[in-house]
Amino acid sequence: MPDVMFDAYKDCVLYDNKNDKNEGLVYRSLELGSEKLLRLGTTQNGAETLARLQALLLYQSMQLFDHNLRPKSLAESRMGIFQQWTDHLSNIRDASAEFSEVGSERPATWKSWVFAESLRRTIIACWSLITVVQMLKQETCAPGAWMGRQPWTLSKSAWEAVSSFDFDRAWDTHPPEGITCLELDGFLAKGKPDDVDEFGRCMLVIYVGLDATKEWFRNNGSVY
């Protein structure tokens, strides 16, 4: 695990156990962790960029929606940098066919696909957070967020594979569905609940709402 992710997860554990007696210590740890992360800046290395943006996503998520004014204000002041880092990772994705193309053709290796899909999903998760913050502040949503292709793959069995063998078998028995942004009508018409992982559930809820997602699962013989 990259050091930046180790530090972010450590602070997630602290934040999860925050109470009235230790919250000052927890908030200080979040501030120091996020400041240390921001000093690293951006890099052209895809793996390092992905880890840094995932770590920043965790810090932003914890601080933006906290009841305390200081962490909320600090996170809001970083939204510009957060969007810049998201744009930077998007540029890395778009410069590589391996990262930007999704389809039925099996990738070269299981690990390469996991990395590429992690990169694609992270970008969408970050743009989702950016859009939520803009909506809460009643700002105009950034047009670049959802005008691009924003590709990702909907395949629970492939995403949850634990070995190359499991991945190859999943690819053969449950061919993945290539998705662009939130264009999920085709999947809703012919897809099955068994193909939907946690990220896919979130995207379905964003697209059609929680009740409609639950109804779709029920109509297809499953429970949300």
SULWO-V295457 format. One record per residue. N is the residue number from 1. SS is DSSP state (2 for helix, 1 for strand, 0 for the rest). NEAR is the number of other ideal C-beta (glycine too) atoms within 12 Angstrom. Layout:
# SULWO-V295457
n->N ss->SS near->NEAR
n->N ss->SS near->NEAR
This chain:
# SULWO-V295457
n->1 ss->0 near->13
n->2 ss->0 near->21
n->3 ss->2 near->17
n->4 ss->2 near->33
n->5 ss->2 near->27
n->6 ss->2 near->19
n->7 ss->2 near->29
n->8 ss->2 near->34
n->9 ss->2 near->22
n->10 ss->2 near->24
n->11 ss->2 near->35
n->12 ss->2 near->25
n->13 ss->2 near->18
n->14 ss->2 near->27
n->15 ss->2 near->31
n->16 ss->2 near->14
n->17 ss->0 near->15
n->18 ss->0 near->25
n->19 ss->0 near->12
n->20 ss->0 near->10
n->21 ss->0 near->9
n->22 ss->0 near->15
n->23 ss->2 near->20
n->24 ss->2 near->17
n->25 ss->2 near->18
n->26 ss->2 near->29
n->27 ss->2 near->29
n->28 ss->2 near->21
n->29 ss->2 near->28
n->30 ss->2 near->40
n->31 ss->2 near->29
n->32 ss->2 near->21
n->33 ss->2 near->36
n->34 ss->2 near->36
n->35 ss->2 near->21
n->36 ss->2 near->23
n->37 ss->2 near->35
n->38 ss->2 near->27
n->39 ss->2 near->14
n->40 ss->2 near->24
n->41 ss->0 near->19
n->42 ss->0 near->26
n->43 ss->0 near->19
n->44 ss->0 near->14
n->45 ss->0 near->16
n->46 ss->2 near->30
n->47 ss->2 near->26
n->48 ss->2 near->25
n->49 ss->2 near->36
n->50 ss->2 near->37
n->51 ss->2 near->32
n->52 ss->2 near->39
n->53 ss->2 near->47
n->54 ss->2 near->36
n->55 ss->2 near->37
n->56 ss->2 near->47
n->57 ss->2 near->39
n->58 ss->2 near->36
n->59 ss->2 near->44
n->60 ss->2 near->40
n->61 ss->2 near->29
n->62 ss->2 near->34
n->63 ss->2 near->39
n->64 ss->2 near->32
n->65 ss->0 near->18
n->66 ss->0 near->24
n->67 ss->0 near->14
n->68 ss->0 near->23
n->69 ss->2 near->13
n->70 ss->2 near->19
n->71 ss->2 near->32
n->72 ss->2 near->24
n->73 ss->2 near->16
n->74 ss->2 near->28
n->75 ss->2 near->33
n->76 ss->2 near->25
n->77 ss->2 near->20
n->78 ss->0 near->30
n->79 ss->2 near->31
n->80 ss->2 near->18
n->81 ss->2 near->29
n->82 ss->2 near->39
n->83 ss->2 near->28
n->84 ss->2 near->24
n->85 ss->2 near->39
n->86 ss->2 near->40
n->87 ss->2 near->25
n->88 ss->2 near->30
n->89 ss->2 near->41
n->90 ss->2 near->36
n->91 ss->2 near->22
n->92 ss->2 near->31
n->93 ss->2 near->36
n->94 ss->2 near->23
n->95 ss->0 near->17
n->96 ss->0 near->20
n->97 ss->2 near->15
n->98 ss->2 near->24
n->99 ss->2 near->33
n->100 ss->2 near->26
n->101 ss->0 near->23
n->102 ss->0 near->33
n->103 ss->0 near->22
n->104 ss->0 near->16
n->105 ss->0 near->15
n->106 ss->0 near->22
n->107 ss->0 near->27
n->108 ss->0 near->16
n->109 ss->0 near->17
n->110 ss->2 near->25
n->111 ss->2 near->17
n->112 ss->2 near->20
n->113 ss->2 near->32
n->114 ss->2 near->27
n->115 ss->2 near->25
n->116 ss->2 near->35
n->117 ss->2 near->39
n->118 ss->2 near->30
n->119 ss->2 near->40
n->120 ss->2 near->41
n->121 ss->2 near->36
n->122 ss->2 near->38
n->123 ss->2 near->42
n->124 ss->2 near->39
n->125 ss->2 near->33
n->126 ss->2 near->40
n->127 ss->2 near->37
n->128 ss->2 near->32
n->129 ss->2 near->38
n->130 ss->2 near->40
n->131 ss->2 near->28
n->132 ss->2 near->23
n->133 ss->2 near->30
n->134 ss->2 near->24
n->135 ss->2 near->16
n->136 ss->2 near->16
n->137 ss->0 near->15
n->138 ss->0 near->8
n->139 ss->0 near->14
n->140 ss->0 near->11
n->141 ss->0 near->20
n->142 ss->0 near->27
n->143 ss->0 near->12
n->144 ss->2 near->21
n->145 ss->2 near->28
n->146 ss->2 near->23
n->147 ss->2 near->13
n->148 ss->0 near->22
n->149 ss->0 near->23
n->150 ss->0 near->33
n->151 ss->1 near->32
n->152 ss->1 near->42
n->153 ss->1 near->42
n->154 ss->1 near->42
n->155 ss->0 near->38
n->156 ss->2 near->26
n->157 ss->2 near->27
n->158 ss->2 near->37
n->159 ss->2 near->31
n->160 ss->0 near->22
n->161 ss->0 near->27
n->162 ss->0 near->15
n->163 ss->0 near->15
n->164 ss->2 near->20
n->165 ss->2 near->12
n->166 ss->2 near->19
n->167 ss->2 near->29
n->168 ss->2 near->20
n->169 ss->2 near->18
n->170 ss->2 near->28
n->171 ss->2 near->26
n->172 ss->2 near->17
n->173 ss->2 near->17
n->174 ss->0 near->27
n->175 ss->0 near->23
n->176 ss->0 near->35
n->177 ss->1 near->33
n->178 ss->1 near->26
n->179 ss->1 near->33
n->180 ss->1 near->26
n->181 ss->0 near->25
n->182 ss->0 near->28
n->183 ss->0 near->21
n->184 ss->0 near->30
n->185 ss->2 near->17
n->186 ss->2 near->15
n->187 ss->2 near->30
n->188 ss->2 near->28
n->189 ss->2 near->13
n->190 ss->2 near->14
n->191 ss->0 near->28
n->192 ss->0 near->23
n->193 ss->2 near->25
n->194 ss->2 near->20
n->195 ss->2 near->32
n->196 ss->0 near->35
n->197 ss->0 near->27
n->198 ss->2 near->16
n->199 ss->2 near->27
n->200 ss->2 near->39
n->201 ss->2 near->25
n->202 ss->2 near->25
n->203 ss->2 near->33
n->204 ss->2 near->33
n->205 ss->2 near->24
n->206 ss->2 near->25
n->207 ss->2 near->26
n->208 ss->2 near->22
n->209 ss->0 near->13
n->210 ss->2 near->16
n->211 ss->2 near->13
n->212 ss->2 near->18
n->213 ss->2 near->28
n->214 ss->2 near->19
n->215 ss->2 near->19
n->216 ss->2 near->31
n->217 ss->2 near->26
n->218 ss->2 near->14
n->219 ss->2 near->17
n->220 ss->0 near->22
n->221 ss->0 near->10
n->222 ss->0 near->19
n->223 ss->0 near->15
n->224 ss->0 near->23
